Amino acid sequence: MTLTNELQKSILSDKDLCFPVSQLPIGYLDQDKQWHRIGNKYAIVNQKTGETVSVVSHDYEVVPNEMILKIIEGSLMALRLKYKSSGVVFRGGAKFKGIYIIDNPVEIIAGDTLSPVIQVECSYDAVSKNRILLGAYRHVCLNLCVSGGTDWGGFSAIHRGNINDAIAQTVPGILDMLESFPKKTKIFSRWATEELKDSDRDDMYKHLLQFTGMKKHALAIYDKWMTGPRTIWEAYNDGTYYGSHKCRTVLTSMKVNEIVNKTFFSRFANN
């Protein structure tokens, strides 16, 4: 299961992703039904379910997921870009991740193309920043390739002021990322010409095993690498294909793909 399973034109209408929230003071009722405030903490509450999403300090600024997505989709429309999107919430709604696959593919080798992906990360936990990141999507096997674990550029989501001002401030950042995409993908064209050495294969397997919960996934990826000669590009796609299509949950898919990216880019980025 992966973010790319159910792509749609817009995720703004998905109420599971864009649920309304309230910021409410935390307190309790005593035996006399008198309400008492507890410290200066507030609960972020999902208005749809009544469930507490997270607990934050009094100075936390609530920015709904819907606002961030309106800024992203408004920016993409301003740039006249075609896209498909998907998103997921996790940790009880405290975190959100969305992807926008842009219809502007770059050929890596003949018949094998990647499209740029605008990744959006939002949270209500007062720990993680709202971020916009660059990634990649492989059309041949429908892999979400570069989806974490790399430094392909990004910036914090801009949300102050009215929506039109926020879009105007966000457009240049997205445009810069998209313009840098063809150059960044050249690394994959290089990997497609280089054979994966047995020593690299075995060392990467050992590296994957170092991450908690990766034993089963690492073995499955390694077994694929052992089926025959591989270029670095093919081996990389073995890993991202497994992460994109063979994991039971979206969270596991995200984790595996991030670890695969870290492993390959740390080893081969400067080849």
C-alpha positions as CSV (number, residue, x, y, z in Angstrom):
1,M,0.0,0.0,0.0
2,T,1.4,3.4,-1.0
3,L,0.5,7.0,-1.5
4,T,0.4,6.3,-5.3
5,N,-2.4,3.7,-5.0
6,E,-5.3,6.2,-5.4
7,L,-4.2,9.3,-7.3
8,Q,-6.8,12.0,-7.8
9,K,-7.1,15.5,-9.4
10,S,-7.3,17.3,-6.1
11,I,-7.2,16.2,-2.4
12,L,-8.8,19.3,-1.1
13,S,-12.2,17.6,-1.2
14,D,-11.0,14.6,0.9
15,K,-12.5,15.3,4.3
16,D,-10.4,12.6,6.0
17,L,-7.4,14.8,5.1
18,C,-8.8,18.2,5.4
19,F,-10.9,17.9,8.6
20,P,-11.7,21.1,10.6
21,V,-9.8,21.6,13.9
22,S,-10.3,23.7,17.0
23,Q,-7.7,24.9,19.6
24,L,-9.3,24.4,23.0
25,P,-8.0,25.0,26.6
26,I,-7.4,21.9,28.7
27,G,-9.1,21.5,32.0
28,Y,-11.2,19.3,34.2
29,L,-14.5,19.4,36.1
30,D,-14.4,18.9,39.9
31,Q,-17.0,17.2,42.0
32,D,-19.0,20.4,42.0
33,K,-18.9,20.5,38.3
34,Q,-16.6,23.6,38.4
35,W,-14.2,23.7,35.5
36,H,-10.5,24.2,36.2
37,R,-7.9,25.2,33.7
38,I,-4.7,23.0,33.5
39,G,-1.6,25.1,32.8
40,N,-1.2,26.9,29.5
41,K,-1.7,23.9,27.2
42,Y,-4.3,23.6,24.5
43,A,-5.8,20.6,22.7
44,I,-6.0,20.5,19.0
45,V,-9.4,18.8,18.4
46,N,-10.8,17.2,15.2
47,Q,-14.2,18.9,15.0
48,K,-15.5,16.0,12.8
49,T,-14.8,13.2,15.4
50,G,-14.3,15.2,18.6
51,E,-11.0,13.4,19.2
52,T,-7.9,15.2,20.4
53,V,-5.2,15.3,17.7
54,S,-2.4,16.7,19.8
55,V,-1.6,18.9,22.8
56,V,0.3,22.2,22.2
57,S,1.3,25.4,24.0
58,H,-0.7,28.5,24.2
59,D,1.3,30.3,21.5
60,Y,0.9,27.6,18.9
61,E,-0.5,28.9,15.6
62,V,-3.0,26.5,14.1
63,V,-2.7,26.3,10.3
64,P,-5.3,23.7,8.9
65,N,-4.1,21.2,6.4
66,E,-6.7,22.6,4.0
67,M,-5.0,26.0,4.1
68,I,-1.6,24.5,3.1
69,L,-3.2,22.5,0.3
70,K,-5.1,25.5,-1.0
71,I,-1.7,27.3,-1.2
72,I,0.0,24.4,-3.0
73,E,-2.8,23.7,-5.5
74,G,-3.3,27.5,-6.1
75,S,0.4,27.8,-6.8
76,L,0.4,24.8,-9.2
77,M,-2.6,26.3,-11.0
78,A,-0.9,29.7,-11.2
79,L,2.0,27.9,-12.9
80,R,-0.5,26.1,-15.2
81,L,0.8,22.7,-14.3
82,K,-1.1,19.5,-14.6
83,Y,-0.9,17.1,-11.7
84,K,-2.3,14.1,-9.8
85,S,-2.3,14.0,-6.1
86,S,-2.7,11.8,-3.0
87,G,-2.4,12.2,0.7
88,V,-2.5,10.4,4.1
89,V,-2.9,11.4,7.7
90,F,-1.3,9.4,10.5
91,R,-0.6,9.5,14.3
92,G,-4.3,10.1,14.9
93,G,-4.4,13.0,12.4
94,A,-1.4,14.9,14.0
95,K,0.6,14.5,10.8
96,F,-0.2,14.7,7.1
97,K,1.8,13.9,4.0
98,G,0.6,14.7,0.4
99,I,2.1,14.3,-3.0
100,Y,1.5,16.1,-6.3
101,I,2.9,14.3,-9.3
102,I,3.6,16.9,-12.0
103,D,2.9,16.0,-15.6
104,N,6.4,17.0,-16.9
105,P,8.5,13.8,-17.2
106,V,12.2,13.6,-17.8
107,E,13.7,10.5,-19.6
108,I,16.4,8.7,-17.6
109,I,17.0,6.0,-20.2
110,A,15.0,5.1,-23.3
111,G,11.4,4.4,-22.3
112,D,12.0,5.1,-18.6
113,T,10.8,8.4,-17.3
114,L,10.5,10.3,-14.0
115,S,8.1,13.1,-13.1
116,P,8.8,15.7,-10.5
117,V,6.8,15.3,-7.3
118,I,5.9,18.1,-4.9
119,Q,5.7,16.6,-1.4
120,V,3.8,18.4,1.3
121,E,4.4,17.7,5.0
122,C,2.0,19.2,7.6
123,S,1.5,18.6,11.3
124,Y,-0.5,19.7,14.3
125,D,2.1,18.4,16.8
126,A,4.1,21.6,17.3
127,V,7.2,19.6,16.6
128,S,7.5,19.2,12.8
129,K,7.5,22.1,10.5
130,N,5.2,22.4,7.5
131,R,7.4,21.7,4.6
132,I,7.4,21.5,0.8
133,L,9.9,19.1,-0.7
134,L,11.0,17.8,-4.2
135,G,10.7,14.2,-5.1
136,A,10.3,11.9,-8.1
137,Y,7.8,9.4,-9.5
138,R,8.8,6.6,-11.9
139,H,6.2,5.9,-14.6
140,V,7.4,2.4,-15.6
141,C,6.7,0.7,-12.3
142,L,4.6,3.5,-10.7
143,N,7.3,3.9,-8.0
144,L,7.4,6.8,-5.7
145,C,11.2,7.0,-6.0
146,V,12.7,10.0,-4.3
147,S,10.3,10.3,-1.4
148,G,12.5,11.0,1.6
149,G,16.1,10.5,2.8
150,T,17.6,12.8,0.2
151,D,18.5,16.5,0.0
152,W,16.7,17.5,-3.2
153,G,15.6,20.9,-1.9
154,G,12.5,22.3,-0.3
155,F,11.2,25.1,1.9
156,S,8.9,25.8,4.8
157,A,5.3,26.2,3.8
158,I,4.2,29.9,3.8
159,H,0.8,30.6,5.3
160,R,0.7,34.0,6.8
161,G,-1.4,36.7,5.3
162,N,-4.3,36.1,2.9
163,I,-4.4,33.1,0.5
164,N,-3.4,35.1,-2.6
165,D,-0.4,36.6,-0.9
166,A,0.6,33.1,0.3
167,I,0.3,31.7,-3.2
168,A,2.4,34.6,-4.6
169,Q,5.1,33.8,-2.1
170,T,5.0,30.1,-2.7
171,V,5.1,30.0,-6.5
172,P,8.8,31.0,-6.8
173,G,9.9,28.2,-4.4
174,I,8.0,25.6,-6.3
175,L,9.2,26.9,-9.7
176,D,12.8,26.8,-8.5
177,M,12.4,23.2,-7.4
178,L,10.8,22.1,-10.7
179,E,13.5,23.9,-12.8
180,S,16.2,22.0,-10.8
181,F,14.6,18.6,-11.4
182,P,16.2,17.7,-14.8
183,K,19.7,18.3,-13.5
184,K,19.0,16.3,-10.3
185,T,17.8,13.3,-12.3
186,K,21.1,13.1,-14.2
187,I,22.4,11.0,-11.3
188,F,20.0,8.2,-12.3
189,S,21.1,8.3,-15.9
190,R,24.6,7.7,-14.6
191,W,23.5,4.9,-12.3
192,A,21.9,3.3,-15.4
193,T,25.3,2.8,-16.9
194,E,27.1,1.4,-13.9
195,E,27.0,-2.2,-12.8
196,L,26.2,-2.9,-9.1
197,K,29.2,-4.6,-7.6
198,D,28.8,-7.6,-5.3
199,S,30.6,-5.7,-2.6
200,D,28.1,-2.8,-2.9
201,R,25.2,-5.2,-2.9
202,D,26.3,-7.0,0.3
203,D,27.3,-3.8,2.1
204,M,24.0,-2.1,1.4
205,Y,22.1,-5.2,2.7
206,K,24.1,-5.0,5.9
207,H,23.3,-1.2,6.1
208,L,19.5,-1.8,5.6
209,L,19.6,-4.3,8.5
210,Q,20.8,-1.6,10.9
211,F,17.4,0.1,10.8
212,T,14.8,-1.0,13.3
213,G,12.1,-3.2,11.7
214,M,13.9,-3.6,8.4
215,K,15.0,-7.2,8.6
216,K,12.1,-8.7,6.5
217,H,12.1,-5.8,4.0
218,A,15.9,-5.9,3.6
219,L,15.9,-9.6,2.9
220,A,13.2,-9.3,0.3
221,I,15.1,-6.5,-1.5
222,Y,18.4,-8.4,-1.2
223,D,16.8,-11.5,-2.7
224,K,15.7,-9.5,-5.7
225,W,19.3,-8.2,-6.1
226,M,20.5,-11.8,-6.1
227,T,18.4,-12.8,-9.1
228,G,20.9,-11.6,-11.7
229,P,23.3,-8.8,-12.7
230,R,22.0,-5.3,-11.9
231,T,22.9,-1.7,-12.7
232,I,22.8,0.6,-9.8
233,W,19.6,2.1,-11.3
234,E,17.9,-1.3,-11.5
235,A,18.9,-2.1,-8.0
236,Y,17.7,1.2,-6.7
237,N,14.3,0.6,-8.4
238,D,14.2,-2.9,-6.9
239,G,14.2,-1.2,-3.5
240,T,11.7,1.6,-4.3
241,Y,9.4,-0.8,-6.1
242,Y,9.3,-3.0,-2.9
243,G,8.7,0.1,-0.8
244,S,6.0,1.4,-3.1
245,H,4.1,-1.8,-3.7
246,K,5.0,-4.6,-1.2
247,C,4.3,-2.9,2.2
248,R,1.1,-3.3,4.0
249,T,0.7,0.3,5.2
250,V,1.5,3.7,3.8
251,L,3.6,4.5,6.9
252,T,5.8,1.4,6.3
253,S,6.0,2.2,2.6
254,M,7.2,5.7,3.5
255,K,9.8,4.4,6.0
256,V,11.2,1.7,3.6
257,N,11.5,4.2,0.7
258,E,13.2,6.7,2.9
259,I,15.8,4.2,4.1
260,V,16.4,2.9,0.5
261,N,17.0,6.5,-0.6
262,K,19.4,7.2,2.3
263,T,21.3,4.0,1.5
264,F,21.7,4.6,-2.2
265,F,22.4,8.3,-2.1
266,S,24.9,8.0,0.7
267,R,26.8,5.4,-1.2
268,F,26.5,6.4,-4.9
269,A,25.7,10.2,-5.0
270,N,29.3,11.1,-5.6
271,N,30.3,8.3,-7.9
